[in-house]
Amino acid sequence: MRSITKPSPRADTAAAPGAHRGRRALAVLALCFFFNFVSRGIGDTFLVFLLPLQQEFGWPRAQMTSIYSLLMLVAGLAAPAAGWVFERHGPRVLYALGIGSLAAGLLIASRATAPWHFYVGLGLFGGLGAGAVGMVPATALLSGWFPTRLSTAIGVAYAAFGFGSLVMVPLTQALIEGIGWRVTYLSLGAVVAAIGVVALLLPWRAITAPRPVRTPAGAAAGATARAGLSGRWRASPLRAATREPRFWLMVQVMFFTALGMYLVLPQSVAYLVDIGFTPLQSATAVGAASMLSIAGVSGSGWASDRFTPRRAATASFAGTALGIAMLLALTWHASEWLLIGYVALFGLFQGARGPVVASLSARLFAGPGQATVYGAIYALMSLGVAAGSLLAGALHDWTGGYRAGFLLALGCIALAAAPFWLSQWLRLPVNPSAASATTPSPRQQATPP
């Protein structure tokens, strides 16, 4: 009789932990996606509250839009503090504080009668909450679960921003039309508070169990990042990081990307209406661009893992620049084909640099202080958001048109792309299979550019 070979118990037990870890990793990714969905989706709902609030209170439009600007600015500037809380007290405390702050802001807004109520409720509390539950803790959590596909995982988490806006904005508009803006704010606040209670009950010890794993390239970069700092890395990771060129190169990428994008985004609907498109066409175009960004952000993370960060980033910057160039060309000829090209290119690559830089930061500054370092990069990026929004309006007032802003945006995109070609550290592959071919030699590591 022919014997039947059975798998050994050792093989079964060896395979089971890997499968279990894979399922848990996907669950952590889904959790990060959900919290990003909440943070950006709730924040962007303010855009549909503008008209009801203006109709009730009669406040100037500039005053109303400044509330949203404050929310975005505070969310960015809160990122380093969010990283510090994550490092010192863990994700349970950070997410509880963030969700609680976001819920408090919504509840304050539901009772608001003066502009400063909205500045405190939405701008301050809402901004702090959005910053606490966004990409800073998500990057720190995912770096331990996805050592070889970190950019892809971060890309999926980043895509939740666009998905949150896509779902929450029309849903909130329907609620406002049905129950009014005050009850809508009250309802959103109650839902977010309930999410906060659930967040407290999650098994955070299991969620944060793995320690970050570095690829050979990332390990070499991380070791060199700490070389020559006389032990200061362990004492103050953020201070040590700010003395490294790699940190400021990533800041350059994110700051000038944000500056260039927000020289275009805030006035995109008004611009398209001014050059002859209908308000419905203009709003539809901007909405379609946001929808395409979901696929673009996810794809940029995959491309960074599959190829290299430099190739993925360069392709995204080229697409963004071509999209802005088509928008600029519309000032001479309002062609529907140029509009379609702008929507396809600008929309697809909107936010595409985020996963690339987040994964690079996680690997180049792996270990204690990782979340704080990325939080600082994110905070400095928010200054580009604020500066771009202000410059867009100022340049329009000074020149009486949009061309100066679009040309400046193209220059900013070029400055943002430059570090990927001028620094070997931002060219490192994040895929271990490609790392051995491009890891700098010890002599190169001793004198990084």
C-alpha positions, 0 to 999 in steps of 0.5 A, a space after each residue: 500500500 502506498 503511504 500517504 504523506 501528511 504535513 508534520 505538526 511543526 509545518 502546521 504550527 509554522 504556517 498558522 502564525 504567519 496566516 494569523 499575523 497577515 489577517 491581523 495586519 489587514 485588520 490594523 490597516 482597515 482600522 487606520 483607514 477608518 480613522 482617517 476616513 473619520 478625521 478628513 470626512 468630518 473636517 471636510 463637511 464644513 464646506 457644505 455648512 458654509 451657505 446655511 451658516 452664511 444665510 443664517 448669520 450673514 457673516 462675510 464669506 472670507 470670515 467663514 472660509 477662514 474657519 476651515 483654514 484654521 481647522 486645516 492649519 491646527 490639524 497639521 501643527 498638532 501632528 508633532 504633539 500627536 506623535 509625542 503622545 503616541 510615543 509616550 502614552 500609546 495609541 489608546 490615549 491618542 485616539 481617545 483624546 483625538 476622537 473626544 476633541 473632534 466630538 467636542 468641536 462638533 457639539 460646540 458648533 451645534 450651539 454656536 451663535 458667534 464666529 468665535 464659537 466656530 473658531 474654538 469648536 471647529 478650528 481649535 478642537 476640530 483641528 486638534 482631533 483631526 490631527 490626532 487621529 490622522 496619518 501620524 499614528 497610522 504610519 507608526 502602527 503600519 510600519 510594524 505590520 507591513 515591513 516589505 509593503 509599507 508604502 502600499 499600506 500607507 497609500 491605502 490608509 491615505 486614500 481614506 482622506 479622499 473617500 471620507 470627503 466623497 462619502 461624508 460631504 454629500 451625506 452631510 448635505 442631505 442631513 442639513 436639508 432634512 434636519 437643519 445644520 444645528 441638529 446635523 452638527 449635534 448628530 455628527 458629534 454624537 456619532 463621533 463620541 460613540 466611536 470614541 467609546 469603541 476606540 477605548 475598548 479596542 485591544 490596543 496591545 495586540 494592535 501594536 504588538 510588532 516592533 517596526 522592521 526595517 529593510 536592509 536599505 532602511 536599516 542602513 539609512 536609519 543607522 547612518 541617520 544616528 551616526 555621529 550624533 553622540 547618543 543624542 538620538 535616544 535622548 531627543 529623536 526629533 532634535 537629532 532628526 532636524 540636524 539631518 539633511 534627510 529630514 529637511 529634504 522630506 520637508 522640502 518635498 511636502 512643503 512645496 507640494 502643499 504650496 503648489 497644490 493649494 495655489 490651485 485648489 481653493 479657487 479651482 471652482 471659481 476659476 472654471 466659472 470665471 472662464 465660462 464653464 457653468 457652476 455645475 460643470 465646475 463643481 463636477 470637475 473638482 469632485 471628479 478630481 477628488 474621486 480620482 485621487 483615491 486611486 492615485 494615492 493608493 497607486 503611488 504607494 504600490 508604485 513606490 514598493 514595486 519600483 522606487 520612491 524616486 520613480 513613483 514620486 517623479 511620475 506623480 510630479 510630472 502628472 501634477 505639473 501637466 495637469 496644472 499646465 492644462 489648467 493654465 492653458 484654459 486661460 487662453 482657450 476654454 476647451 472641454 478637452 483641456 478640462 478633462 485632461 486637468 481633471 484626469 492628471 491633477 486629480 489622479 496625482 493629488 496627494 500621491 506624494 504622501 505615502 511615498 514620504 510617509 514610508 521613507 520617514 518611517 524607514 529612515 527614522 525607524 525606532 523611538 521617536 518615529 511618530 514624532 519625526 513624521 508629525 513634524 514633517 506633517 506640521 511643516 507641510 501644513 504651513 505650505 497649505 496655509 501659505 498656498 491658500 493665502 497666496 492664491 487669493 493675494 495673487 488674484 487680487 494683485 494681478 486680476 487673474 489666475 496665471 501668476 498663481 498657476 505659474 508659481 504652482 509649477 515652480 513649487 512642484 519643480 522644487 518639491 521634486 528636486 530632492 528625489 534627484 539630488 539626494 541618494 537617501 530619497 532614491 533608496 528602494 523600500 522593497 527588500 528584494 531591491 535593497 541590496 543593489 542600491 544600499 550605499 557602501 560604508 564609505 558613501 554612508 559616512 559622507 551622505 549628500 
